[in-house]
Structure formats: C-alpha cells, structure tokens
Amino acid sequence: MTSTMLEPWLRLRAIEGVGDLTVLRLIRAWRCPEAVLSASRDELIQCGCSPQLADAIRRGPDSSALRDIELELHAIERGHIEVRSLLDPTYPARLKMIADPPPLLYITGTLTEQDELAVAIVGARNATMAGRAMTEELSHDLAEAGMTVVSGLARGVDAAAHRGALASMGRTIAVLGCGIDRTYPLEHERLRRQIEGQGAIVSETPMGAPPLSHHFPRRNRIISGLSLGVIVTEAAINSGSLITARLAAEQGREVFAVPGFVKDATSRGTNALLKEGAALIECAQDAIDSILPQLGQTLRLRLKPAREKKMSAAPLGDGDQRVYDVLSYAPLTVDDVVGSTGLSVSTVMASLLSLELRQRVRQLPGQRYVRA
C-alpha cells in the first residue's frame, strides 16, 4: 500500500474516539476511509455515530496527530514495512472472516498464499524443558508437512514453536503485541530476523507502540484468526494462551491440547482445555488429520504426511518396560526412576541407554529423561 493510500486510514484511526471497532463499522458502511472522512454529520449519525463522534470525524485529526501520521509514514517507508488494509485483496482471507479483524496489518518478511495452511502453537512463557521439546517437535513436523506455524514471539513455548519450524526450513509467522518496529522481548531480536527470512512478523499496533499489557489479548485473536487450529502444548490455569484457545473456539477453529501430569502447574491449563472438549494431541499427524476435512482439494494436495517417529518395534525386556512405564513428558532424573521402579541405579542406567538407542526416550540437559 502506498503512502497516499495509507494516509486516509491513519487519519481516520487518529481521530479521538475512533477505535478499531468503530473503523470496522464505518468501513463496512462506506467501503473506504476517504468516504468516511468526507461524509456529512447527518450521514455519520445515521450510521450509528453519536453526535459528538460525528463532529470529531468531521473535524478530523488535530495538528499533533497529523504530525504523528507524517512521522509514521516516513518510518514505514524507511523501514521497508508493508501495510495491508482490510480492503486489500492480499489481506489474509481467514483473518478477514473473524468478527473483529484488524483494519491494518503491518508486515515485515513475507506473508503469502502458502500461509493459508497455518496452525498456531502457544503456551507457557515459563515452559519446562519437556514442554519446549514437545513444542519444537510438533512445530518441526507440522512445518515439514507444509503447515505454517503461527505464534507470538514470547519466551518459552512461543519461541520453541518458531524455532521448530525454522529448523525444518518451514514457514513461521510471529504476531507482535507492540509496534512492528520493536522487538519484544529484546533477546529475541536474532530469532525475529530468522523468522523474517522464512516467514513474517505481523502487528496491528501503530509504529513505535510499546508492548503494553492490553495489546496482548488483542494480539491473541490475530494468532488464532490466521490459523486453522490452535495447539496449546503447556499452560498454567491462568495462562494467556488459554485466551487464545477460547478465541479460537469462538472463531470456529480447532483447539488442541497436549495432556500433562496432573500435579504439574504448567499442565493444569492444557488439562482443563481437554476437560472442556479440546482435542488431545500427541503428534503432528493428530492435528493434520483433524484439519484435513476443512480443506479444499487444492490445499489438501499441498500437505504431506507428518514425519513418523522411527522406534524399534521389538518388545521391551522386563526392566526396560518398568523404566519406560514410569517415564512421561515430564522430565525425571535417574534417582526419580530408581525411586519409582525399585531397580538399582546400574539397572536403570542400562535400561535408559537401551531405550535411548531404541528412540523410545530422550535425554535432556541435567541427565533428565522424557519419553521420545
């Protein structure tokens, strides 16, 4: 979108009392911001504006707001930032269908038709090692199968979701809760650059907007709105990722949750979602199988089966089976396994090595073990 085309959108949004929902209502009535800005007071009131709001629209933005608009237009041009409006034919079709799509999307990197096949992965910022490992595995396999992975660039699960997709050389989209010219958290600047090379960074907030707390619940509807489904891999009962899951359900998207140990705080949110009817997911193919019926033939042909884990099919010996039975996706130490099985340390160590060679378990840093 050129600066000339973008300026009326920014002018409309800059008027005091005009929020995104008002912009949507006015654009749906007049079809373009120029028509709204030139509408008469009576026409605006007939469209549902209060007399005060109609007067504000007729006056337009004040001189300070006009200076800010000029600065934003220059910043967009300098930063080579793409902006798509709701009326742009390349605006993401699935996002356009939600109740309150963002009137403007700021984009760096590339947002393409390929991203119609997208699934979101979200979860705890303070994710466990097992949660991050599970997230990376799901993301890697979904991206390898042809899905774009959408998340929010936050610490923990979000970062793991982006990294998993990048590792498979697949596509990933990060939706920000701040201006497109900012990176939050700052330590993810390098990750952001990698995402821009294999996908897109997206934001609805104006240039320079800080990462304010109220931006993130609004950001979450974009994450789910871009996606065919939302996977929550690990979340506490009060996690913001549960907001994303519930928004996804309201938008008619599939909701998936990875089950966790009932005593783990970071699993209570996902277990609660399962109680509420979310689909249980253990591997990428579970999500693909559930999403496939939503797709037309063209999109189906772009998907490949998810990678299958290559495990030894040979039956386990008694000791190996006892060790395997006590392991889960929650990391356990050798001492934990010894305490749960009653086996000796040497027997447990031998069984863990055997199970690793069979690709049935995986060792994490700190000599902790989880099921593969």
C-alpha positions in Angstrom: 0.0 0.0 0.0 1.4 3.4 -1.0 1.7 6.3 1.5 -1.1 8.1 -0.4 -3.4 5.1 0.0 -2.4 4.5 3.7 -2.8 8.1 4.9 -6.6 8.2 5.0 -6.6 5.0 7.1 -4.2 6.6 9.6 -6.2 9.9 9.6 -9.4 8.0 10.4 -7.7 6.0 13.2 -6.1 9.1 14.7 -9.4 10.8 15.4 -10.3 11.0 19.1 -13.0 8.4 19.9 -12.4 6.3 16.9 -11.2 2.8 17.8 -10.7 -0.2 15.6 -14.3 -1.4 16.1 -15.6 2.0 15.0 -13.2 1.9 12.0 -14.6 -1.5 11.0 -18.2 -0.4 11.3 -17.6 2.8 9.3 -15.5 0.9 6.6 -18.2 -1.7 6.2 -20.8 1.1 5.7 -18.7 3.3 3.3 -16.2 0.8 1.9 -13.2 3.2 2.1 -11.8 5.7 4.6 -11.9 8.6 2.2 -15.7 8.3 2.0 -16.0 8.2 5.8 -13.8 11.3 6.2 -16.0 13.2 3.6 -19.3 12.0 4.9 -21.7 14.6 6.3 -22.6 14.9 10.0 -26.1 13.6 9.3 -24.8 10.6 7.3 -22.4 9.7 10.2 -25.2 9.9 12.8 -27.5 7.7 10.6 -24.7 5.1 10.5 -24.8 4.9 14.3 -22.2 7.6 15.3 -23.0 9.7 18.3 -23.3 13.5 17.5 -20.0 14.0 19.4 -18.2 11.3 17.3 -19.7 12.6 14.1 -18.4 16.1 14.9 -15.0 14.7 15.7 -14.8 12.9 12.4 -15.9 16.0 10.5 -13.1 18.0 12.2 -10.5 15.2 11.5 -7.3 14.6 13.5 -5.7 17.6 15.3 -2.4 19.1 14.3 -0.4 16.9 16.7 -2.0 13.7 15.3 -1.2 14.9 11.8 2.4 15.3 12.7 2.4 11.8 14.1 0.9 10.5 10.9 3.6 12.1 8.8 6.3 10.6 11.1 4.7 7.2 10.8 4.5 7.3 7.0 8.2 8.2 6.9 9.1 5.4 9.3 7.1 2.9 7.3 9.0 3.9 4.1 12.4 3.9 5.8 11.8 0.5 7.4 10.5 -1.1 4.1 7.4 -2.2 6.0 4.4 -3.5 4.1 0.9 -2.4 5.3 -2.2 -4.2 4.2 -5.7 -2.8 4.8 -8.8 -4.9 5.3 -9.8 -3.9 1.7 -6.6 -5.2 0.2 -7.2 -8.3 -1.9 -4.0 -9.8 -0.3 -5.3 -9.4 3.2 -5.3 -12.9 4.9 -8.6 -14.4 3.9 -9.1 -16.4 7.1 -8.3 -13.4 9.4 -10.7 -11.3 7.4 -13.6 -13.6 8.4 -13.3 -13.1 12.2 -15.7 -10.7 14.0 -13.1 -8.0 14.5 -10.3 -8.3 12.0 -7.6 -5.6 12.4 -8.2 -2.8 9.9 -4.5 -2.5 9.2 -1.7 -5.2 9.3 1.9 -4.1 9.4 4.2 -6.8 8.0 7.9 -7.5 7.6 9.2 -10.6 5.9 6.7 -12.2 3.5 3.1 -13.1 4.1 2.0 -15.4 1.2 -0.9 -17.6 0.0 1.1 -20.5 1.3 0.2 -19.3 4.8 -3.4 -20.2 4.3 -2.3 -23.6 5.7 -1.4 -22.4 9.1 -1.7 -23.7 12.7 -0.9 -21.8 15.8 1.2 -23.2 18.7 1.0 -21.3 22.0 1.7 -21.9 25.7 3.5 -21.0 28.8 6.3 -18.4 28.9 7.9 -20.4 31.8 7.7 -23.7 29.9 9.5 -26.7 31.2 12.3 -28.4 29.1 9.9 -31.1 28.2 7.2 -28.6 27.1 9.7 -26.8 24.9 11.0 -30.1 23.5 7.4 -31.2 22.7 6.6 -27.9 21.2 9.7 -27.9 18.9 8.9 -31.4 17.8 5.3 -30.6 16.9 6.3 -27.4 15.2 9.1 -29.0 13.2 6.9 -31.9 12.0 3.9 -29.6 11.1 6.2 -27.2 9.2 7.9 -30.1 7.4 4.4 -31.4 6.4 3.7 -28.0 4.8 1.9 -26.1 7.5 2.9 -22.5 8.5 3.4 -22.3 12.3 1.9 -19.1 13.9 2.9 -17.9 17.4 3.7 -14.8 19.4 7.5 -14.5 19.7 7.2 -14.7 23.5 9.6 -16.6 25.8 9.0 -20.3 26.3 6.5 -22.2 24.1 6.2 -19.4 21.5 10.0 -19.2 20.9 10.2 -23.1 20.7 7.3 -23.1 18.2 9.2 -20.6 15.9 12.5 -22.5 16.3 10.9 -25.8 15.4 9.5 -24.5 12.2 12.8 -22.8 11.3 14.7 -26.0 11.9 12.6 -27.8 9.4 13.2 -25.0 6.8 9.5 -24.3 7.0 7.5 -21.1 7.4 6.5 -19.4 10.6 4.6 -16.2 11.5 5.2 -14.1 14.7 2.3 -11.8 15.8 3.6 -9.0 18.0 1.9 -7.1 20.8 3.8 -3.9 20.0 4.7 -1.8 17.0 6.3 -3.7 14.1 9.5 -1.6 14.5 10.0 -3.0 18.0 11.1 -6.5 19.2 9.7 -7.9 22.4 11.3 -9.5 24.3 14.6 -7.9 23.2 16.5 -11.1 23.5 14.5 -12.5 20.5 16.0 -10.0 18.0 18.0 -12.7 16.3 15.0 -15.0 16.3 13.0 -12.3 14.7 15.4 -11.8 11.9 15.4 -15.6 11.2 11.6 -15.5 11.1 11.6 -12.6 8.6 13.8 -14.8 6.4 11.4 -17.8 6.5 8.0 -16.1 7.1 6.6 -12.9 8.5 6.4 -10.6 11.5 2.9 -9.1 11.9 1.4 -6.4 14.1 -1.8 -4.4 14.2 -0.5 -1.7 16.5 0.9 1.7 15.2 4.6 2.2 14.6 6.5 2.7 17.9 3.7 1.3 20.1 5.3 -0.2 23.3 4.4 -3.8 24.5 1.5 -2.7 26.8 -0.4 -5.4 28.6 -3.7 -4.7 26.9 -2.1 -5.3 23.5 -1.6 -9.0 24.1 -5.2 -10.3 24.5 -6.0 -8.4 21.3 -2.9 -9.8 19.6 -4.1 -13.3 20.5 -7.2 -13.1 18.3 -4.9 -12.5 15.3 -2.8 -15.6 16.2 -5.9 -17.7 16.2 -7.5 -15.8 13.3 -4.6 -16.6 10.9 -4.8 -20.3 11.8 -6.9 -23.4 11.0 -6.4 -24.5 14.6 -4.6 -23.7 17.8 -2.4 -26.1 19.8 -1.6 -25.4 23.5 1.4 -27.5 24.5 1.9 -26.4 28.1 0.0 -23.8 30.1 -0.9 -22.9 33.7 -4.6 -22.4 34.6 -4.3 -18.6 34.3 -2.1 -18.6 31.1 -2.8 -16.0 28.4 -2.6 -18.9 25.9 -5.9 -20.2 27.2 -7.4 -16.9 26.0 -6.0 -17.7 22.5 -7.6 -21.2 22.7 -11.0 -19.8 23.7 -10.8 -17.1 21.0 -10.0 -19.9 18.5 -13.1 -21.8 19.6 -15.3 -18.7 19.2 -13.8 -18.2 15.7 -14.7 -21.8 14.8 -11.1 -23.1 14.8 -9.9 -26.4 16.0 -8.4 -26.4 19.6 -5.8 -29.0 20.6 -4.1 -29.6 23.9 -1.1 -31.7 24.9 -2.0 -33.7 28.1 0.3 -33.3 31.1 1.0 -34.7 34.5 -1.9 -33.6 36.8 0.4 -32.3 39.5 2.4 -30.0 37.2 1.2 -26.4 37.4 2.2 -25.9 33.7 -0.2 -28.7 32.7 -3.3 -27.6 34.5 -4.3 -25.3 31.7 -3.9 -27.8 29.0 -5.7 -30.5 31.1 -8.5 -28.0 31.7 -8.9 -27.5 27.9 -9.2 -31.2 27.4 -12.0 -31.3 30.0 -13.7 -28.6 28.1 -13.6 -30.5 24.9 -10.3 -29.7 23.2 -8.8 -32.5 21.1 -5.9 -34.4 22.6 -2.8 -34.2 20.5 0.3 -36.4 20.8 1.9 -35.8 17.4 1.7 -33.5 14.4 -0.4 -36.0 12.4 -3.2 -35.7 15.0 -3.6 -32.1 14.1 -3.3 -32.7 10.3 -5.9 -35.5 10.4 -8.3 -33.2 12.3 -7.8 -30.2 10.0 -7.9 -32.0 6.6 -11.7 -32.2 6.4 -11.8 -28.3 6.4 -9.6 -28.1 3.4 -10.4 -28.0 -0.3 -8.7 -30.3 -2.7 -6.0 -27.7 -3.7 -4.9 -27.1 -0.1 -5.0 -30.8 0.7 -2.6 -31.6 -2.1 0.0 -29.2 -0.5 0.1 -31.1 2.7 2.4 -34.1 3.2 2.0 -36.7 6.0 3.9 -35.8 9.1 7.1 -37.5 9.9 6.7 -40.7 11.9 9.0 -41.5 14.8 11.2 -44.4 13.9 11.1 -46.6 17.0 12.2 -50.1 17.4 9.2 -52.4 17.2 10.9 -55.1 19.3 9.2 -55.8 22.6 10.9 -54.4 25.7 12.5 -56.6 28.4 11.0 -56.5 31.9 13.5 -54.0 33.3 13.3 -51.7 30.2 9.5 -51.9 30.3 9.3 -50.9 34.0 11.6 -47.9 33.4 9.6 -46.9 30.3 6.3 -47.1 32.2 7.3 -44.5 34.8 8.6 -42.0 32.2 6.4 -39.3 30.6 6.8 -35.9 29.0 7.7 -34.5 32.5 11.5 -34.9 32.9 12.7 -37.4 35.5 16.2 -37.9 36.9 17.8 -41.3 37.4 17.1 -41.1 41.1 13.4 -40.4 40.3 13.3 -43.5 38.2 15.1 -45.6 40.8 12.6 -44.5 43.4 9.6 -45.3 41.3 10.8 -48.7 40.0 12.8 -50.0 42.9 15.5 -51.0 40.5 19.2 -50.4 41.1 21.0 -47.4 39.7 23.1 -49.5 37.4 20.0 -51.3 36.1 18.1 -48.1 35.5 21.1 -46.5 33.7 21.4 -49.6 31.4 17.7 -49.5 30.6 17.8 -45.8 29.9 20.7 -46.3 27.5 18.8 -49.2 25.8 15.6 -47.1 25.5 17.6 -44.2 24.0 19.1 -46.4 21.4 15.6 -47.7 20.5 14.5 -44.0 20.3 11.9 -44.6 23.0 13.3 -42.0 25.4 15.3 -38.8 25.1 17.9 -37.3 27.5 17.6 -33.7 28.4 20.3 -31.4 29.9 21.0 -32.3 33.5 20.6 -36.0 33.0 16.8 -35.9 33.0 14.8 -38.2 30.8 11.4 -38.0 28.9 9.6 -40.2 26.5 10.6 -39.5 22.9 
